[in-house]
């Protein structure tokens, strides 16, 4: 029923506006009192909804902490331990759901296309947060980072922007560096409905919406992701969604020497 309603709204050109209203209503729901965590403030409800799709403060913090722990473990496993304070980029950082837990562990930068989210992160969290554009390039020099991660970012892109951003991330990551990128894979329960189509091409848009919005929803196989990341990136590990602990799969790419 929900998907049919979204489909009707999409055909009428109203899906994005309706989704914005839905997000606003989510932010108005009663929620537990915000509390400081690790001496850092919690973003207000409307920013949590814009970043995570819900206003639940406890869930927002728990999801960010779990993702940060996963990123730290994977980075160490692939010779980029955060204990060595590498230069790290949170691509599509939102209001810092993940980066709030990594700012003290690495030389952290974050970027996002949403100015409200960036303004809050820059004012409240450790790290360097800047506004980026809807399309490349990023406001960074070439080979500026040892590691880039993106959580629930490539899940909200169509194919050509996805490939353009993979190429741009390759520009700003040093040779041998890592990209840890989450994505919806074939093990997400909803993917059973279109498993054959997803397997055929390795990429499928399940729900359309504005580029980069939470309404837009895309799925990939690990092989499909790897093909679209080549030749600058080599897939070195895949953590499926059913074992990652973050509700999405994670692809680990190594930057190939130019």
Secondary structure, DSSP 8 states (H G I E B T S, - for coil): -HHHHHHHHHHTT-HHHHHHHHHHHHHHS-------BTTB----HHHHHHHHSS--HHHHHHHHHHHHHHHHHHHHHTT--GGG--EEEEET-TTTTTGGGTTTTSEEEEEES-HHHHHHHHHHSSSEEEE--SSS--SS-TT-EEEEEESSSGGG--HHHHHHHHHHHHHHEEEEEEEEEEEB-TTSGGGGGGHHHHHHHSEEEEE--STTSTT-EEEE-HHHHHHHHTTTEEEEEEE-HHHHSSSSEEEEEEE---
